[in-house]
Amino acid sequence: MKRYLKVLGVGTMLFMAACGDGEKKEVAKVEDKKIELTFVTYSGTGEEYMMDTNSLAEAYQKVAPNITIKMEKIPATEYDNTMKIRNSAQKLPDIFPVRVVTMESFKSVLLPLNETEAAKVNKFAKDFEIDGNIYGLPMYGFNEFVYYRKSVFNELGLEIPTTWGEFVALSTKIKDNGSYIPMALGAKDSWTTYPFNEFMPFLVPGGNDILSKMAVEKIRFHQENHFM
């Protein structure tokens, strides 16, 4: 993921990934074979539109009559654990959504999409390559924002940061001034910390497994790394 904040906004992406079932891929090329593909998604991904309002399964059968898409919806709160269990049991569906933070965990079982037309026309796909491969196509995204006080920026002569490094340096500069707390985050509700947990691995160099490394460190957080 490119390390940009872009006007202090950070985007999250949901991907559609294809399970790397080589045999099924080859069979799908034979038009006279009856094929059933499984498509699992979770609530909140536009599943009502895909399953009911504009049935994806019915629409695709008009293009490929020999292929049946069996769709399943899982509650959002259960989705990640359900996919982990199915992955361990080697029973993943053929197509399923993957959040950017979990893409790394599934890369060994996903089919690279580099040469597909869908990957070529998706302008965000290459930004999320893993080891040179596109394993999922960005389906939609939204922004997380950091709000700032213009008066403080004017007083201290600060410029709006556009990269993660600039953001950290700016926060450190505000802290060193001693007049203001550089960042405030209300964490009474856990969802407000979501952007940091979701994006941190992709904002620091070599950070794909930073959360796993933090879990085994004797000193989880060091004072030098704090600027709040």
LUMKOLVEX-142192 format. One record per residue (C-alpha): residue number from 1; residue in three letters; chain; x, z, y. Coordinates in pm, 1 decimal. Layout:
N
[node NUM, 'Ala', 'A', [X, Z, Y]]
...
This chain:
228
[node 1, 'Met', 'A', [0.0, 0.0, 0.0]]
[node 2, 'Lys', 'A', [136.0, -85.2, 342.9]]
[node 3, 'Arg', 'A', [229.9, 228.6, 530.1]]
[node 4, 'Tyr', 'A', [12.7, 177.4, 837.7]]
[node 5, 'Leu', 'A', [-232.3, 404.3, 1012.5]]
[node 6, 'Lys', 'A', [-367.3, 124.9, 1237.2]]
[node 7, 'Val', 'A', [-499.9, 297.6, 1548.5]]
[node 8, 'Leu', 'A', [-499.7, 629.6, 1369.5]]
[node 9, 'Gly', 'A', [-745.1, 505.2, 1106.9]]
[node 10, 'Val', 'A', [-664.1, 499.6, 735.1]]
[node 11, 'Gly', 'A', [-871.6, 291.1, 494.9]]
[node 12, 'Thr', 'A', [-966.0, 364.0, 136.9]]
[node 13, 'Met', 'A', [-1039.7, 94.9, -117.4]]
[node 14, 'Leu', 'A', [-1253.0, 69.2, -425.9]]
[node 15, 'Phe', 'A', [-1131.7, -184.2, -681.2]]
[node 16, 'Met', 'A', [-1294.2, -379.9, -956.7]]
[node 17, 'Ala', 'A', [-1054.5, -393.9, -1250.5]]
[node 18, 'Ala', 'A', [-1064.4, -589.3, -1575.4]]
[node 19, 'Cys', 'A', [-955.8, -414.3, -1893.3]]
[node 20, 'Gly', 'A', [-664.9, -590.7, -2061.4]]
[node 21, 'Asp', 'A', [-835.0, -700.5, -2381.6]]
[node 22, 'Gly', 'A', [-633.6, -1009.9, -2468.8]]
[node 23, 'Glu', 'A', [-846.4, -1107.4, -2766.2]]
[node 24, 'Lys', 'A', [-1168.0, -1090.0, -2566.6]]
[node 25, 'Lys', 'A', [-1006.5, -1294.5, -2293.1]]
[node 26, 'Glu', 'A', [-923.9, -1573.8, -2536.4]]
[node 27, 'Val', 'A', [-1266.9, -1567.9, -2699.1]]
[node 28, 'Ala', 'A', [-1431.2, -1593.3, -2357.2]]
[node 29, 'Lys', 'A', [-1281.6, -1940.4, -2322.8]]
[node 30, 'Val', 'A', [-1492.2, -2068.7, -2610.8]]
[node 31, 'Glu', 'A', [-1827.0, -2157.2, -2457.9]]
[node 32, 'Asp', 'A', [-2025.1, -2161.0, -2781.2]]
[node 33, 'Lys', 'A', [-1931.5, -1802.4, -2870.7]]
[node 34, 'Lys', 'A', [-2171.0, -1521.8, -2788.8]]
[node 35, 'Ile', 'A', [-1984.3, -1257.3, -2590.2]]
[node 36, 'Glu', 'A', [-2090.1, -920.3, -2455.8]]
[node 37, 'Leu', 'A', [-1895.0, -766.2, -2170.2]]
[node 38, 'Thr', 'A', [-1936.2, -404.0, -2064.8]]
[node 39, 'Phe', 'A', [-1948.7, -320.4, -1695.7]]
[node 40, 'Val', 'A', [-1946.5, 50.0, -1607.2]]
[node 41, 'Thr', 'A', [-1979.2, 176.1, -1251.3]]
[node 42, 'Tyr', 'A', [-2077.8, 499.0, -1077.8]]
[node 43, 'Ser', 'A', [-2346.2, 600.2, -833.6]]
[node 44, 'Gly', 'A', [-2275.2, 505.6, -475.1]]
[node 45, 'Thr', 'A', [-2094.4, 176.0, -541.9]]
[node 46, 'Gly', 'A', [-2388.1, -52.3, -467.9]]
[node 47, 'Glu', 'A', [-2497.8, -29.4, -829.9]]
[node 48, 'Glu', 'A', [-2868.4, -50.4, -745.3]]
[node 49, 'Tyr', 'A', [-2811.8, -389.6, -585.3]]
[node 50, 'Met', 'A', [-2599.1, -514.8, -876.3]]
[node 51, 'Met', 'A', [-2823.6, -378.4, -1150.2]]
[node 52, 'Asp', 'A', [-3176.1, -407.6, -1007.0]]
[node 53, 'Thr', 'A', [-3222.7, -582.2, -671.4]]
[node 54, 'Asn', 'A', [-2995.3, -874.2, -758.0]]
[node 55, 'Ser', 'A', [-2915.9, -836.9, -1127.3]]
[node 56, 'Leu', 'A', [-2552.2, -930.1, -1182.0]]
[node 57, 'Ala', 'A', [-2610.3, -973.2, -1555.0]]
[node 58, 'Glu', 'A', [-2895.1, -1218.9, -1503.6]]
[node 59, 'Ala', 'A', [-2712.6, -1410.5, -1230.6]]
[node 60, 'Tyr', 'A', [-2398.9, -1452.2, -1444.7]]
[node 61, 'Gln', 'A', [-2595.6, -1576.9, -1744.8]]
[node 62, 'Lys', 'A', [-2711.9, -1869.7, -1533.1]]
[node 63, 'Val', 'A', [-2345.3, -1967.4, -1496.9]]
[node 64, 'Ala', 'A', [-2231.1, -1869.2, -1848.2]]
[node 65, 'Pro', 'A', [-2533.7, -1851.5, -2083.5]]
[node 66, 'Asn', 'A', [-2318.8, -1737.4, -2375.6]]
[node 67, 'Ile', 'A', [-2200.7, -1421.5, -2195.8]]
[node 68, 'Thr', 'A', [-2409.4, -1106.6, -2170.8]]
[node 69, 'Ile', 'A', [-2303.7, -830.6, -1929.7]]
[node 70, 'Lys', 'A', [-2413.3, -484.3, -2033.5]]
[node 71, 'Met', 'A', [-2414.2, -255.8, -1729.9]]
[node 72, 'Glu', 'A', [-2395.7, 124.1, -1725.5]]
[node 73, 'Lys', 'A', [-2405.6, 376.0, -1441.3]]
[node 74, 'Ile', 'A', [-2231.2, 714.8, -1450.6]]
[node 75, 'Pro', 'A', [-2287.9, 996.3, -1196.9]]
[node 76, 'Ala', 'A', [-2008.6, 988.5, -938.0]]
[node 77, 'Thr', 'A', [-1914.6, 1352.0, -1006.7]]
[node 78, 'Glu', 'A', [-1846.1, 1272.0, -1373.5]]
[node 79, 'Tyr', 'A', [-1690.5, 927.8, -1339.8]]
[node 80, 'Asp', 'A', [-1316.7, 1004.2, -1317.7]]
[node 81, 'Asn', 'A', [-1318.0, 1240.7, -1615.2]]
[node 82, 'Thr', 'A', [-1535.2, 1004.4, -1816.9]]
[node 83, 'Met', 'A', [-1290.9, 718.4, -1760.8]]
[node 84, 'Lys', 'A', [-993.1, 938.0, -1852.2]]
[node 85, 'Ile', 'A', [-1159.6, 1031.3, -2179.8]]
[node 86, 'Arg', 'A', [-1252.9, 672.8, -2257.7]]
[node 87, 'Asn', 'A', [-901.9, 558.9, -2175.0]]
[node 88, 'Ser', 'A', [-753.7, 815.9, -2415.3]]
[node 89, 'Ala', 'A', [-995.8, 701.1, -2685.2]]
[node 90, 'Gln', 'A', [-916.9, 333.0, -2609.2]]
[node 91, 'Lys', 'A', [-1282.7, 270.1, -2530.6]]
[node 92, 'Leu', 'A', [-1268.7, 158.2, -2170.6]]
[node 93, 'Pro', 'A', [-1528.5, -95.2, -2054.0]]
[node 94, 'Asp', 'A', [-1424.4, -452.1, -1980.2]]
[node 95, 'Ile', 'A', [-1492.9, -419.8, -1606.9]]
[node 96, 'Phe', 'A', [-1505.3, -100.8, -1402.1]]
[node 97, 'Pro', 'A', [-1435.3, 29.4, -1049.2]]
[node 98, 'Val', 'A', [-1112.8, 220.1, -984.0]]
[node 99, 'Arg', 'A', [-1024.7, 423.9, -677.5]]
[node 100, 'Val', 'A', [-684.5, 348.0, -529.0]]
[node 101, 'Val', 'A', [-550.8, 694.3, -613.6]]
[node 102, 'Thr', 'A', [-619.0, 643.6, -988.0]]
[node 103, 'Met', 'A', [-507.3, 280.5, -1019.3]]
[node 104, 'Glu', 'A', [-157.4, 382.5, -1132.5]]
[node 105, 'Ser', 'A', [-303.6, 571.7, -1429.8]]
[node 106, 'Phe', 'A', [-477.4, 262.7, -1567.6]]
[node 107, 'Lys', 'A', [-215.9, -7.4, -1503.8]]
[node 108, 'Ser', 'A', [-94.5, -19.2, -1865.8]]
[node 109, 'Val', 'A', [-439.3, -116.1, -1995.8]]
[node 110, 'Leu', 'A', [-552.6, -346.4, -1715.7]]
[node 111, 'Leu', 'A', [-528.8, -722.3, -1718.1]]
[node 112, 'Pro', 'A', [-315.0, -865.0, -1432.8]]
[node 113, 'Leu', 'A', [-530.3, -1078.3, -1204.3]]
[node 114, 'Asn', 'A', [-247.9, -1247.9, -1012.6]]
[node 115, 'Glu', 'A', [-339.8, -1605.4, -1107.7]]
[node 116, 'Thr', 'A', [-714.9, -1575.2, -1072.3]]
[node 117, 'Glu', 'A', [-889.7, -1755.6, -788.0]]
[node 118, 'Ala', 'A', [-1057.5, -1426.6, -691.2]]
[node 119, 'Ala', 'A', [-717.1, -1263.8, -635.8]]
[node 120, 'Lys', 'A', [-590.9, -1557.1, -432.7]]
[node 121, 'Val', 'A', [-882.3, -1550.5, -186.8]]
[node 122, 'Asn', 'A', [-895.6, -1169.8, -154.3]]
[node 123, 'Lys', 'A', [-686.2, -1101.5, 157.0]]
[node 124, 'Phe', 'A', [-621.1, -735.7, 66.3]]
[node 125, 'Ala', 'A', [-531.3, -777.2, -301.8]]
[node 126, 'Lys', 'A', [-153.3, -817.5, -258.6]]
[node 127, 'Asp', 'A', [-132.5, -503.2, -44.5]]
[node 128, 'Phe', 'A', [-219.9, -299.3, -352.2]]
[node 129, 'Glu', 'A', [11.5, -460.9, -605.7]]
[node 130, 'Ile', 'A', [174.0, -232.7, -861.9]]
[node 131, 'Asp', 'A', [508.7, -351.4, -1001.8]]
[node 132, 'Gly', 'A', [432.1, -699.3, -870.1]]
[node 133, 'Asn', 'A', [92.5, -725.7, -1038.6]]
[node 134, 'Ile', 'A', [-261.0, -721.5, -903.3]]
[node 135, 'Tyr', 'A', [-463.3, -501.1, -1137.8]]
[node 136, 'Gly', 'A', [-775.5, -463.4, -927.0]]
[node 137, 'Leu', 'A', [-950.2, -655.7, -651.0]]
[node 138, 'Pro', 'A', [-1047.1, -454.9, -342.4]]
[node 139, 'Met', 'A', [-1425.0, -447.6, -334.5]]
[node 140, 'Tyr', 'A', [-1490.5, -254.2, -16.7]]
[node 141, 'Gly', 'A', [-1323.1, -5.0, 211.6]]
[node 142, 'Phe', 'A', [-1388.9, 237.8, 491.5]]
[node 143, 'Asn', 'A', [-1182.4, 416.8, 753.3]]
[node 144, 'Glu', 'A', [-1077.8, 776.4, 799.3]]
[node 145, 'Phe', 'A', [-996.0, 867.6, 1158.4]]
[node 146, 'Val', 'A', [-769.3, 1112.4, 1337.7]]
[node 147, 'Tyr', 'A', [-895.6, 1198.8, 1685.2]]
[node 148, 'Tyr', 'A', [-652.5, 1289.9, 1961.8]]
[node 149, 'Arg', 'A', [-664.4, 1438.3, 2310.8]]
[node 150, 'Lys', 'A', [-561.6, 1184.4, 2573.2]]
[node 151, 'Ser', 'A', [-477.8, 1458.9, 2821.9]]
[node 152, 'Val', 'A', [-215.6, 1606.4, 2587.4]]
[node 153, 'Phe', 'A', [-67.3, 1263.4, 2516.2]]
[node 154, 'Asn', 'A', [-44.2, 1191.5, 2889.2]]
[node 155, 'Glu', 'A', [106.1, 1532.7, 2963.7]]
[node 156, 'Leu', 'A', [377.3, 1500.1, 2698.5]]
[node 157, 'Gly', 'A', [435.3, 1127.6, 2744.1]]
[node 158, 'Leu', 'A', [332.5, 1039.9, 2390.8]]
[node 159, 'Glu', 'A', [250.1, 697.6, 2246.1]]
[node 160, 'Ile', 'A', [-18.5, 635.8, 1985.5]]
[node 161, 'Pro', 'A', [155.7, 612.9, 1644.3]]
[node 162, 'Thr', 'A', [100.2, 307.1, 1425.7]]
[node 163, 'Thr', 'A', [294.7, 409.8, 1113.3]]
[node 164, 'Trp', 'A', [308.6, 724.6, 903.8]]
[node 165, 'Gly', 'A', [666.2, 795.3, 1013.6]]
[node 166, 'Glu', 'A', [566.0, 775.8, 1379.7]]
[node 167, 'Phe', 'A', [270.3, 1005.0, 1312.1]]
[node 168, 'Val', 'A', [493.6, 1272.3, 1154.9]]
[node 169, 'Ala', 'A', [753.1, 1240.7, 1433.6]]
[node 170, 'Leu', 'A', [484.3, 1271.1, 1700.9]]
[node 171, 'Ser', 'A', [332.4, 1579.5, 1535.0]]
[node 172, 'Thr', 'A', [675.8, 1740.5, 1516.0]]
[node 173, 'Lys', 'A', [735.6, 1665.7, 1884.6]]
[node 174, 'Ile', 'A', [407.0, 1832.9, 1981.9]]
[node 175, 'Lys', 'A', [494.0, 2137.2, 1771.3]]
[node 176, 'Asp', 'A', [842.7, 2165.6, 1922.1]]
[node 177, 'Asn', 'A', [691.5, 2164.1, 2271.4]]
[node 178, 'Gly', 'A', [531.2, 2498.7, 2186.7]]
[node 179, 'Ser', 'A', [217.3, 2456.1, 2398.1]]
[node 180, 'Tyr', 'A', [-14.0, 2301.9, 2140.9]]
[node 181, 'Ile', 'A', [-90.3, 2302.3, 1769.8]]
[node 182, 'Pro', 'A', [-27.0, 1939.6, 1669.6]]
[node 183, 'Met', 'A', [-299.2, 1913.1, 1407.0]]
[node 184, 'Ala', 'A', [-620.1, 2095.9, 1322.1]]
[node 185, 'Leu', 'A', [-817.5, 2045.8, 1003.5]]
[node 186, 'Gly', 'A', [-1135.7, 2227.9, 910.1]]
[node 187, 'Ala', 'A', [-1106.8, 2277.8, 535.2]]
[node 188, 'Lys', 'A', [-1400.6, 2508.0, 470.1]]
[node 189, 'Asp', 'A', [-1558.1, 2208.6, 297.2]]
[node 190, 'Ser', 'A', [-1309.6, 2042.6, 62.6]]
[node 191, 'Trp', 'A', [-1418.9, 1687.8, 149.0]]
[node 192, 'Thr', 'A', [-1241.4, 1711.1, 484.8]]
[node 193, 'Thr', 'A', [-905.1, 1724.0, 304.7]]
[node 194, 'Tyr', 'A', [-989.0, 1413.0, 102.5]]
[node 195, 'Pro', 'A', [-791.3, 1162.5, 315.0]]
[node 196, 'Phe', 'A', [-467.3, 1359.7, 271.5]]
[node 197, 'Asn', 'A', [-512.5, 1401.6, -104.1]]
[node 198, 'Glu', 'A', [-619.0, 1039.6, -146.1]]
[node 199, 'Phe', 'A', [-364.4, 862.3, 72.0]]
[node 200, 'Met', 'A', [-54.5, 1083.2, 72.2]]
[node 201, 'Pro', 'A', [96.5, 922.4, -241.7]]
[node 202, 'Phe', 'A', [81.3, 583.5, -71.1]]
[node 203, 'Leu', 'A', [208.3, 694.9, 269.3]]
[node 204, 'Val', 'A', [544.8, 837.5, 162.7]]
[node 205, 'Pro', 'A', [827.4, 633.0, 3.7]]
[node 206, 'Gly', 'A', [816.1, 639.0, -376.1]]
[node 207, 'Gly', 'A', [510.9, 859.6, -362.4]]
[node 208, 'Asn', 'A', [293.4, 717.5, -639.7]]
[node 209, 'Asp', 'A', [345.4, 1033.6, -844.2]]
[node 210, 'Ile', 'A', [408.8, 1279.1, -559.7]]
[node 211, 'Leu', 'A', [112.6, 1499.9, -655.8]]
[node 212, 'Ser', 'A', [243.0, 1532.0, -1012.8]]
[node 213, 'Lys', 'A', [587.4, 1625.9, -881.3]]
[node 214, 'Met', 'A', [440.7, 1886.4, -645.1]]
[node 215, 'Ala', 'A', [261.4, 2051.1, -936.9]]
[node 216, 'Val', 'A', [589.4, 2143.7, -1110.0]]
[node 217, 'Glu', 'A', [794.8, 2240.9, -805.4]]
[node 218, 'Lys', 'A', [880.7, 2609.7, -773.7]]
[node 219, 'Ile', 'A', [832.4, 2593.7, -396.3]]
[node 220, 'Arg', 'A', [519.3, 2385.8, -337.4]]
[node 221, 'Phe', 'A', [539.8, 2364.7, 41.0]]
[node 222, 'His', 'A', [848.4, 2428.0, 250.6]]
[node 223, 'Gln', 'A', [836.1, 2541.4, 610.5]]
[node 224, 'Glu', 'A', [1048.2, 2245.3, 721.8]]
[node 225, 'Asn', 'A', [778.5, 2008.9, 595.0]]
[node 226, 'His', 'A', [505.2, 2176.5, 797.4]]
[node 227, 'Phe', 'A', [413.3, 2071.3, 1147.3]]
[node 228, 'Met', 'A', [77.0, 2241.4, 1175.8]]
